[in-house]
């Protein structure tokens, strides 16, 4: 039966006990990790968020009644123990911070008994994720998850401290906002007071933080929840957390400077890692041409090589067709993979098709310098040798080629480069390679909508020298936009905002908005701009992604306390769920049952 604390006070956490405490009395409280009864002595591993302490119960120092109580302890019982800190009498456990110590129990209280948990509470759990997320409150007891959430808390605290010293003010923006459906889908919230009208949960505080700049607050920061009703992906959350900021009277270099120093501070304080400043910068065009990605992983080479010029006179119809249609032929060199079995190469071909390729051409160079190829019969010996030379092909290398429109070639080879790096063991989680990607295209053409769409958002400032191109060649206009990338993952992005009325009007015109449509969606911001708006710029980090990389995890779910799964549901609370008819009636809503698909029996 559970006992009360009866005035008992915890003196410290389990792993806060040190050698300096030997001979002192302590009171520890936590969960039983495991219990081992050796007859006259019982060993209990007591766990709390700090770590584990070994407790020993001997029949002598603790009363017979207390010893019998200790014999009943099972995994996950919550207990309070008073006792003396001692050097371990048995073997030292080098895997524990407290491995040289133990506490000899003098009294025991069982604060709560526990049923046998549905899976072991242990590091690097092999339990399937669905079960762990159903019992997330148990999963959160695992030391590795606890370390991740402690790290997340530290990152948030250090960010607030650092930014406060840099003159940033933390200001909260609303959670119930106006829907502006330019971008991902909004989560909508019906209004009871205004029947038929809806709030939206914010995809980001973008408009409000720009308004704060108009209001003279100069430097704003917020660690804020954002919401996007996006299509399902394994590692995407419908709600996520941003470190959101905006600065007035600045340009690109000012934003980059403060953020580089913030990142260096976080990595030094949390991981003891020195980030070399300034961080490398690369234009979007260079990143796409070299790595096939605007979030390049710089921990390894295998860069794309444009061989269009080398193959322009060949009769190979795949290369020829791509070049005639204004595309390109590019390749990557997988060093030392020339002996890759045909089955494995076929799998790479299928992988490439998933990214839009019609196929994948290859040359495998044998150790003796001879080669086999999927397309050599369409080329002369001299053309093949020139191609291998252009790719710096050496004995034992595997050369892979894609030919199509640039966008497809980049997508295919960018993804293939990462897939091969994974297979070849080139991705070191202990290495942190940052890069700023700058000068993104301002606009991208949408075939679906038959118009230009904003690559970032409609308030991004074009580069000054490209302003004349808005009328003549809008697709060539570069933006004052920048992303910060770490190990092939975009962890943050932002831009300088438009603060001139004529440029903003031009931007809306490019995006196909009439003045009335622009005003309907963004009227309150455009009205605010009439009353004096400073030049301003901002950036937002994905806090979940940043901590995931710092913690060397593969999924953001491992750094979020209560994450959703792929279909945006919570396995623990079973949200989303139906609501009472009375609640719907109050909101003036009716749920139409989905029509079941008709099935015919044979």
C-alpha positions as CSV (number, residue, x, y, z in Angstrom):
1,X,0.0,0.0,0.0
2,X,1.3,3.5,-0.9
3,X,2.6,5.6,1.9
4,X,2.7,9.4,2.2
5,X,5.8,11.6,2.3
6,X,5.0,12.5,6.0
7,X,7.3,15.5,5.9
8,X,10.2,13.7,4.2
9,X,12.2,16.0,2.0
10,X,14.4,14.9,-0.9
11,X,18.0,16.2,-0.4
12,X,19.2,15.7,-4.0
13,X,18.7,13.7,-7.2
14,X,20.3,10.3,-7.6
15,X,23.3,11.3,-9.9
16,X,23.9,14.5,-8.0
17,X,25.5,12.5,-5.2
18,X,29.4,12.6,-5.5
19,X,32.4,11.2,-3.7
20,X,32.4,14.3,-1.5
21,X,29.1,13.0,0.0
22,X,30.6,9.8,1.4
23,X,29.6,9.4,5.0
24,X,26.7,11.9,4.7
25,X,23.0,11.1,5.0
26,X,20.9,11.6,2.0
27,X,17.2,11.2,1.1
28,X,16.6,10.0,-2.5
29,X,13.3,9.5,-4.3
30,X,12.6,8.0,-7.7
31,X,11.6,4.9,-9.6
32,X,12.9,1.3,-9.2
33,X,14.9,0.4,-12.3
34,X,15.5,-3.1,-11.1
35,X,15.8,-5.0,-7.8
36,X,18.1,-8.0,-7.1
37,X,17.5,-10.0,-3.9
38,X,20.7,-11.9,-2.8
39,X,19.2,-13.4,0.4
40,X,20.6,-11.2,3.2
41,X,21.1,-8.2,1.0
42,X,18.9,-6.5,-1.6
43,X,20.4,-4.3,-4.4
44,X,18.0,-1.7,-5.9
45,X,18.9,0.6,-8.8
46,X,17.0,3.8,-8.1
47,X,16.3,6.0,-11.1
48,X,15.3,9.6,-11.6
49,X,15.9,12.1,-14.4
50,X,19.5,12.7,-13.3
51,X,20.6,9.0,-13.5
52,X,20.8,5.9,-11.3
53,X,22.1,5.3,-7.8
54,X,22.6,1.8,-6.3
55,X,20.7,1.3,-3.0
56,X,21.6,-1.6,-0.7
57,X,19.2,-3.0,1.9
58,X,20.9,-5.1,4.5
59,X,18.8,-7.1,7.1
60,X,20.9,-5.5,9.9
61,X,20.9,-1.7,9.4
62,X,17.3,-1.6,8.2
63,X,14.6,-3.2,10.3
64,X,13.2,-6.7,9.5
65,X,9.9,-5.0,8.6
66,X,11.8,-2.6,6.3
67,X,13.8,-5.4,4.7
68,X,10.6,-7.4,4.0
69,X,9.2,-4.2,2.4
70,X,12.3,-3.9,0.3
71,X,11.9,-7.5,-0.9
72,X,8.5,-6.5,-2.4
73,X,10.0,-3.8,-4.7
74,X,9.4,-4.3,-8.4
75,X,10.2,-2.4,-11.5
76,X,8.7,1.2,-11.6
77,X,7.7,1.3,-7.9
78,X,8.1,4.9,-6.7
79,X,10.1,5.0,-3.4
80,X,11.8,7.3,-1.0
81,X,15.0,6.1,0.7
82,X,17.0,7.6,3.6
83,X,20.6,6.3,4.0
84,X,24.3,6.9,4.2
85,X,26.5,7.4,1.1
86,X,29.3,4.9,0.9
87,X,32.0,3.8,-1.6
88,X,30.9,0.7,-3.4
89,X,31.7,-2.5,-1.7
90,X,31.4,-4.5,-4.9
91,X,32.6,-3.9,-8.4
92,X,32.6,-0.4,-9.7
93,X,30.2,0.3,-12.6
94,X,32.1,2.5,-15.1
95,X,29.0,3.0,-17.2
96,X,27.3,5.1,-14.4
97,X,28.2,8.5,-13.2
98,X,27.5,7.1,-9.7
99,X,29.3,3.8,-10.4
100,X,31.7,4.2,-7.5
101,X,29.0,4.9,-4.9
102,X,26.1,3.3,-3.2
103,X,23.6,4.3,-0.5
104,X,23.1,2.0,2.5
105,X,19.4,2.3,3.2
106,X,18.2,3.1,6.7
107,X,14.5,3.7,5.9
108,X,12.2,3.0,3.0
109,X,8.9,4.3,2.0
110,X,6.9,2.9,-1.0
111,X,5.2,6.0,-2.3
112,X,3.5,4.2,-5.2
113,X,3.3,0.7,-6.5
114,X,3.3,-0.1,-10.2
115,X,2.0,-2.7,-12.6
116,X,4.5,-4.4,-14.9
117,X,5.0,-1.9,-17.7
118,X,4.2,-3.0,-21.3
119,X,7.8,-2.6,-22.3
120,X,11.2,-2.3,-20.5
121,X,12.1,1.3,-19.4
122,X,15.6,1.3,-20.9
123,X,17.9,3.2,-23.3
124,X,17.9,2.5,-27.0
125,X,14.6,0.7,-26.7
126,X,13.9,-2.0,-29.3
127,X,10.2,-1.7,-28.6
128,X,8.2,-0.7,-31.7
129,X,7.4,3.0,-31.8
130,X,3.6,2.7,-32.0
131,X,3.6,0.9,-28.6
132,X,6.0,3.4,-27.0
133,X,3.9,6.4,-28.2
134,X,0.7,4.8,-26.9
135,X,2.3,4.7,-23.5
136,X,4.4,7.9,-24.0
137,X,4.3,8.7,-20.3
138,X,6.4,5.5,-19.7
139,X,8.5,6.1,-22.8
140,X,9.4,9.5,-21.4
141,X,11.0,7.8,-18.4
142,X,13.7,6.4,-20.6
143,X,17.1,8.1,-19.9
144,X,17.9,8.8,-23.5
145,X,14.6,10.6,-24.1
146,X,15.0,12.5,-20.8
147,X,18.4,13.6,-21.9
148,X,17.0,14.9,-25.2
149,X,14.3,16.9,-23.4
150,X,16.7,18.3,-20.9
151,X,18.9,19.4,-23.8
152,X,15.9,21.0,-25.5
153,X,15.2,22.9,-22.3
154,X,18.8,24.1,-22.1
155,X,18.8,25.2,-25.8
156,X,15.6,27.3,-25.2
157,X,17.0,28.8,-22.0
158,X,20.4,29.7,-23.5
159,X,18.7,31.2,-26.6
160,X,16.5,33.4,-24.4
161,X,19.5,34.6,-22.4
162,X,21.7,35.2,-25.4
163,X,19.1,37.1,-27.4
164,X,18.1,39.2,-24.4
165,X,21.7,40.3,-24.1
166,X,21.6,41.2,-27.8
167,X,18.7,43.5,-27.2
168,X,15.8,41.2,-28.3
169,X,12.4,41.5,-26.5
170,X,10.3,38.3,-26.1
171,X,6.8,39.2,-27.2
172,X,3.9,36.8,-27.6
173,X,1.8,36.8,-30.8
174,X,-1.8,35.4,-31.1
175,X,-2.7,31.7,-31.5
176,X,-6.1,32.6,-33.0
177,X,-5.4,34.5,-36.2
178,X,-6.8,35.2,-39.6
179,X,-6.5,32.5,-42.3
180,X,-4.1,33.5,-45.1
181,X,-4.1,30.4,-47.3
182,X,-1.0,31.3,-49.3
183,X,1.2,28.3,-48.5
184,X,0.4,25.2,-46.5
185,X,-3.2,24.5,-45.3
186,X,-4.4,26.2,-42.1
187,X,-5.9,24.5,-39.1
188,X,-9.2,26.2,-38.7
189,X,-11.0,27.0,-35.4
190,X,-14.8,27.7,-35.6
191,X,-16.0,30.8,-33.7
192,X,-19.1,30.3,-31.5
193,X,-19.6,34.1,-31.1
194,X,-19.3,34.7,-34.9
195,X,-21.2,31.8,-36.5
196,X,-19.9,30.7,-39.8
197,X,-16.5,32.4,-39.3
198,X,-13.2,30.8,-38.4
199,X,-9.9,31.6,-36.8
200,X,-6.7,29.9,-38.1
201,X,-3.9,28.6,-36.0
202,X,-0.7,30.3,-37.1
203,X,1.6,28.7,-39.6
204,X,4.1,31.2,-38.3
205,X,3.9,34.6,-36.6
206,X,5.2,36.2,-39.8
207,X,2.7,39.1,-40.1
208,X,2.6,39.9,-36.4
209,X,6.4,40.1,-36.1
210,X,6.5,42.5,-39.1
211,X,3.8,44.6,-37.4
212,X,6.0,44.7,-34.3
213,X,8.8,46.2,-36.4
214,X,6.3,48.8,-37.6
215,X,5.5,49.4,-33.9
216,X,9.1,50.3,-33.1
217,X,10.1,47.2,-31.0
218,X,13.3,46.9,-33.0
219,X,14.3,43.3,-32.1
220,X,11.7,40.6,-31.3
221,X,12.1,37.0,-30.4
222,X,9.6,34.2,-29.5
223,X,9.9,30.5,-29.0
224,X,6.5,29.7,-30.4
225,X,4.2,26.8,-31.5
226,X,3.2,26.8,-35.1
227,X,0.7,24.7,-37.0
228,X,0.5,23.4,-40.5
229,X,-2.2,21.0,-41.9
230,X,0.3,19.4,-44.3
231,X,0.2,16.2,-46.2
232,X,1.5,13.2,-44.3
233,X,5.2,12.4,-44.0
234,X,7.0,10.1,-41.5
235,X,8.9,12.9,-39.7
236,X,6.5,15.8,-40.1
237,X,4.5,17.2,-37.2
238,X,1.2,19.2,-37.5
239,X,2.4,21.3,-34.6
240,X,6.1,22.3,-34.2
241,X,8.2,24.9,-32.4
242,X,10.1,27.8,-33.9
243,X,12.7,30.1,-32.5
244,X,11.3,33.1,-34.3
245,X,12.9,36.5,-34.6
246,X,12.7,39.8,-36.5
247,X,15.1,42.8,-36.6
248,X,14.6,46.4,-37.8
249,X,17.1,48.6,-39.5
250,X,19.2,45.7,-40.8
251,X,20.3,43.9,-43.9
252,X,21.3,40.3,-44.7
253,X,24.7,40.5,-43.0
254,X,23.3,41.8,-39.7
255,X,20.9,38.9,-39.4
256,X,23.6,36.3,-40.3
257,X,26.0,37.8,-37.8
258,X,23.8,37.6,-34.7
259,X,22.6,34.1,-35.7
260,X,26.1,32.8,-36.3
261,X,27.1,33.9,-32.8
262,X,23.9,32.4,-31.3
263,X,24.7,29.0,-33.0
264,X,28.3,29.1,-31.8
265,X,27.1,29.9,-28.3
266,X,24.5,27.0,-28.2
267,X,26.9,24.4,-29.6
268,X,29.7,25.4,-27.2
269,X,27.5,25.5,-24.1
270,X,25.4,22.4,-24.8
271,X,27.9,20.1,-26.7
272,X,31.3,21.6,-26.1
273,X,31.6,21.9,-29.9
274,X,33.5,24.9,-31.4
275,X,31.7,26.3,-34.5
276,X,34.2,28.1,-36.7
277,X,33.0,31.6,-37.6
278,X,32.2,33.0,-40.1
279,X,30.1,30.1,-41.4
280,X,30.6,29.3,-45.1
281,X,28.1,30.9,-47.5
282,X,27.0,29.5,-50.8
283,X,24.5,30.8,-53.3
284,X,21.4,28.7,-54.2
285,X,22.7,28.3,-57.7
286,X,26.1,27.0,-56.6
287,X,24.5,24.6,-54.1
288,X,22.1,23.2,-56.8
289,X,24.9,22.8,-59.4
290,X,27.4,21.2,-56.9
291,X,25.1,19.2,-54.7
292,X,21.7,19.0,-56.4
293,X,20.1,20.4,-53.2
294,X,19.4,23.7,-51.5
295,X,20.2,22.0,-48.2
296,X,23.6,20.4,-49.1
297,X,25.3,17.9,-46.7
298,X,29.0,19.0,-46.8
299,X,30.3,16.2,-44.6
300,X,31.3,14.3,-47.8
301,X,32.2,15.1,-51.4
302,X,30.6,13.2,-54.3
303,X,29.7,16.5,-56.0
304,X,27.6,16.7,-59.2
305,X,29.6,17.2,-62.4
306,X,27.9,18.8,-65.5
307,X,29.0,16.8,-68.5
308,X,26.6,18.3,-71.0
309,X,29.4,19.8,-73.0
310,X,31.3,16.5,-73.0
311,X,28.4,14.5,-74.4
312,X,26.8,17.0,-76.6
313,X,27.8,15.3,-79.9
314,X,27.0,11.7,-78.9
315,X,24.2,9.7,-80.5
316,X,22.9,8.4,-77.1
317,X,19.3,9.4,-77.4
318,X,18.7,9.9,-73.7
319,X,21.6,12.4,-73.4
320,X,20.7,14.0,-76.8
321,X,17.0,14.4,-76.0
322,X,17.7,16.0,-72.6
323,X,20.1,18.6,-74.1
324,X,17.7,19.4,-77.1
325,X,14.9,20.1,-74.6
326,X,17.1,22.6,-72.7
327,X,18.1,20.2,-69.9
328,X,21.5,18.9,-68.9
329,X,23.5,15.7,-68.3
330,X,25.2,15.5,-64.9
331,X,26.9,12.7,-63.0
332,X,28.3,11.7,-59.6
333,X,31.3,9.6,-58.9
334,X,30.8,7.0,-56.1
335,X,34.4,6.4,-55.3
336,X,35.4,2.7,-54.8
337,X,31.9,1.4,-55.7
338,X,32.9,0.0,-59.2
339,X,32.3,-3.6,-58.1
340,X,28.7,-2.9,-57.0
341,X,26.6,-5.9,-58.0
342,X,24.1,-5.4,-60.9
343,X,21.1,-6.0,-58.5
344,X,22.3,-3.2,-56.3
345,X,22.7,-0.8,-59.3
346,X,19.2,-1.8,-60.4
347,X,17.9,-0.8,-56.9
348,X,19.6,2.6,-57.4
349,X,17.8,3.0,-60.7
350,X,14.5,2.3,-59.0
351,X,15.4,4.8,-56.3
352,X,16.2,7.5,-58.9
353,X,12.8,6.9,-60.6
354,X,11.1,7.8,-57.3
355,X,12.6,11.3,-57.7
356,X,11.4,11.7,-61.3
357,X,14.2,10.1,-63.3
358,X,13.2,8.0,-66.4
359,X,16.3,5.9,-65.7
360,X,19.9,6.1,-64.7
361,X,23.0,5.6,-66.9
362,X,26.2,4.2,-65.3
363,X,29.8,3.3,-65.9
364,X,31.4,0.8,-63.5
365,X,35.3,1.0,-63.7
366,X,37.0,-2.3,-62.8
367,X,40.2,-2.4,-60.8
368,X,42.2,-3.2,-64.0
369,X,40.9,0.0,-65.6
370,X,38.5,-1.7,-68.0
371,X,34.8,-0.7,-67.6
372,X,31.3,-1.9,-68.3
373,X,28.4,0.5,-69.0
374,X,24.7,0.6,-69.6
375,X,25.1,2.9,-72.7
376,X,28.6,2.4,-74.2
377,X,27.1,0.9,-77.4
378,X,25.7,4.3,-78.3
379,X,29.1,6.0,-77.9
380,X,32.5,5.9,-79.4
381,X,35.6,4.7,-77.4
382,X,36.9,8.3,-77.4
383,X,33.6,9.7,-76.2
384,X,33.5,7.2,-73.3
385,X,37.1,8.0,-72.3
386,X,36.4,11.7,-72.4
387,X,33.3,11.2,-70.2
388,X,35.3,9.1,-67.7
389,X,38.0,11.8,-67.6
390,X,35.4,14.6,-67.1
391,X,34.1,12.6,-64.1
392,X,37.7,12.0,-62.8
393,X,36.9,8.3,-63.0
394,X,39.6,6.0,-61.5
395,X,39.9,2.3,-61.2
396,X,37.2,1.0,-58.9
397,X,34.8,3.9,-59.3
398,X,31.1,3.9,-60.2
399,X,29.9,6.8,-62.3
400,X,26.1,7.5,-62.3
401,X,24.4,9.9,-64.8
402,X,21.0,11.6,-65.0
403,X,19.7,13.4,-68.1
404,X,16.6,15.6,-68.1
405,X,15.4,19.1,-67.2
406,X,17.7,20.7,-64.6
407,X,15.2,20.5,-61.8
408,X,14.8,16.7,-62.2
409,X,18.5,16.1,-62.6
410,X,19.2,18.0,-59.4
411,X,16.5,16.2,-57.5
412,X,17.6,12.8,-58.7
413,X,21.4,13.2,-58.2
414,X,20.9,15.2,-55.0
415,X,18.9,12.3,-53.5
416,X,21.1,9.6,-54.9
417,X,24.2,11.3,-53.5
418,X,22.7,11.1,-50.0
419,X,21.5,7.5,-50.5
420,X,25.0,6.4,-51.6
421,X,26.6,8.3,-48.7
422,X,24.4,6.4,-46.3
423,X,25.3,3.1,-47.9
424,X,29.0,3.9,-47.9
425,X,29.0,5.0,-44.2
426,X,30.1,8.6,-45.0
427,X,27.7,10.4,-42.6
428,X,29.3,11.1,-39.3
429,X,26.9,12.3,-36.7
430,X,29.7,13.7,-34.6
431,X,30.6,16.2,-37.4
432,X,28.7,19.4,-37.7
433,X,28.9,21.2,-41.0
434,X,27.0,24.4,-41.3
435,X,26.4,26.4,-44.5
436,X,24.3,29.5,-45.3
437,X,22.5,29.2,-48.6
438,X,21.8,32.7,-50.1
439,X,20.3,34.3,-53.2
440,X,17.4,32.0,-53.6
441,X,15.1,32.6,-56.6
442,X,12.4,35.0,-55.6
443,X,9.7,33.2,-57.5
444,X,9.0,29.7,-58.8
445,X,6.6,28.8,-61.6
446,X,3.6,26.6,-60.6
447,X,2.3,24.5,-63.6
448,X,-0.8,23.6,-61.5
449,X,-1.7,27.2,-60.9
450,X,-0.2,28.6,-64.1
451,X,1.4,31.4,-62.3
452,X,4.5,32.4,-60.3
453,X,4.4,31.6,-56.6
454,X,6.6,33.0,-53.9
455,X,9.5,30.6,-53.0
456,X,9.5,31.9,-49.4
457,X,6.5,34.3,-48.9
458,X,5.0,37.4,-50.6
459,X,7.0,39.8,-48.3
460,X,10.5,38.7,-49.4
461,X,12.7,41.5,-50.8
462,X,14.3,41.0,-54.2
463,X,18.0,41.7,-54.5
464,X,18.4,45.4,-55.3
465,X,20.3,44.8,-58.6
466,X,17.5,42.4,-59.8
467,X,14.6,44.9,-59.3
468,X,14.5,45.8,-63.0
469,X,14.1,42.1,-63.9
470,X,10.6,42.0,-62.2
471,X,9.2,43.4,-65.5
472,X,11.4,41.6,-68.0
473,X,12.5,38.2,-66.5
474,X,10.7,37.5,-63.1
475,X,12.0,34.0,-63.0
476,X,15.6,35.2,-62.9
477,X,15.1,37.6,-59.9
478,X,17.0,36.6,-56.8
479,X,15.7,37.1,-53.3
480,X,17.4,38.5,-50.2
481,X,16.6,35.2,-48.6
482,X,18.9,32.9,-46.6
483,X,18.7,29.4,-45.1
484,X,21.0,28.0,-42.4
485,X,21.7,24.3,-43.2
486,X,23.3,21.8,-40.9
487,X,24.4,18.3,-42.2
488,X,22.0,18.4,-45.0
489,X,19.0,19.6,-43.0
490,X,17.6,23.1,-43.2
491,X,17.4,24.2,-39.5
492,X,16.3,27.8,-40.2
493,X,15.4,30.3,-42.9
494,X,14.5,33.9,-43.4
495,X,14.7,36.9,-45.5
496,X,14.9,40.7,-45.7
497,X,11.3,41.9,-46.0
498,X,9.8,44.4,-48.5
499,X,9.2,47.8,-46.9
500,X,8.6,49.9,-50.0
501,X,5.0,50.1,-51.1
502,X,5.8,50.1,-54.9
503,X,7.9,46.9,-54.6
504,X,5.2,45.2,-52.5
505,X,2.5,46.1,-55.0
506,X,4.7,44.7,-57.8
507,X,5.3,41.5,-55.9
508,X,1.5,41.0,-55.5
509,X,1.0,41.7,-59.2
510,X,3.7,39.0,-60.0
511,X,1.9,36.5,-57.8
512,X,-1.4,37.2,-59.6
513,X,-3.2,39.0,-56.8
514,X,-5.4,42.0,-57.6
515,X,-5.1,45.0,-55.3
516,X,-8.4,44.0,-53.8
517,X,-7.3,40.4,-53.2
518,X,-4.0,41.5,-51.6
519,X,-5.9,43.8,-49.3
520,X,-8.5,41.2,-48.4
521,X,-5.7,38.8,-47.3
522,X,-3.1,41.1,-45.9
523,X,-4.9,44.4,-45.4
524,X,-4.0,45.1,-41.8
525,X,-0.2,44.7,-42.7
526,X,-0.5,46.9,-45.8
527,X,-2.4,49.5,-43.8
528,X,0.3,49.5,-41.1
529,X,2.9,50.1,-43.8
530,X,1.3,53.4,-44.6
531,X,2.3,54.8,-41.3
532,X,6.1,54.5,-41.5
533,X,7.8,51.1,-41.8
534,X,11.5,50.5,-41.1
535,X,13.6,48.2,-43.3
536,X,13.4,44.8,-41.5
537,X,14.4,41.2,-41.8
538,X,14.0,38.0,-39.8
539,X,14.7,34.3,-39.4
540,X,13.0,31.3,-37.8
541,X,14.7,28.1,-36.7
542,X,12.9,24.8,-36.4
543,X,13.7,24.1,-32.7
544,X,12.7,20.4,-33.0
545,X,15.1,19.9,-36.0
546,X,18.0,21.8,-34.3
547,X,17.7,19.7,-31.1
548,X,17.3,16.5,-33.1
549,X,20.7,17.1,-34.8
550,X,22.4,18.2,-31.6
551,X,21.1,15.0,-29.9
552,X,22.2,12.9,-32.8
553,X,18.7,11.5,-33.3
554,X,17.1,10.5,-36.6
555,X,13.5,11.7,-35.8
556,X,12.1,14.9,-34.3
557,X,9.7,12.6,-32.4
558,X,12.6,11.8,-30.1
559,X,13.0,15.4,-29.0
560,X,9.3,16.3,-28.6
561,X,7.5,15.3,-25.4
562,X,4.2,14.3,-26.9
563,X,4.5,14.0,-30.7
564,X,1.9,13.0,-33.2
565,X,2.4,10.1,-35.6
566,X,2.4,10.1,-39.5
567,X,-1.4,10.6,-39.8
568,X,-1.2,13.6,-37.4
569,X,-2.9,11.6,-34.6
570,X,-1.9,11.1,-31.0
571,X,-1.8,7.4,-30.1
572,X,-1.9,8.2,-26.3
573,X,-4.9,10.6,-26.1
574,X,-6.5,9.3,-29.3
575,X,-6.8,12.9,-30.7
576,X,-8.4,13.9,-33.0
577,X,-11.7,12.5,-31.9
578,X,-15.4,13.1,-32.5
579,X,-17.1,15.7,-30.3
580,X,-20.6,15.8,-28.8
581,X,-23.5,16.9,-31.1
582,X,-24.3,19.6,-28.6
583,X,-20.8,21.2,-29.1
584,X,-21.2,21.1,-32.8
585,X,-24.7,22.7,-32.6
586,X,-23.4,25.5,-30.4
587,X,-20.8,26.2,-33.1
588,X,-23.4,26.0,-35.9
589,X,-21.5,23.1,-37.5
590,X,-22.7,19.8,-38.9
591,X,-20.5,16.9,-39.8
592,X,-21.4,15.1,-43.0
593,X,-20.7,11.4,-42.9
594,X,-18.3,10.3,-45.7
595,X,-20.0,8.3,-48.3
596,X,-18.8,4.7,-48.3
597,X,-17.4,3.4,-51.6
598,X,-19.7,1.0,-53.2
599,X,-18.4,-2.5,-53.4
600,X,-19.8,-5.3,-55.6
601,X,-19.6,-8.9,-54.6
602,X,-18.8,-11.3,-57.4
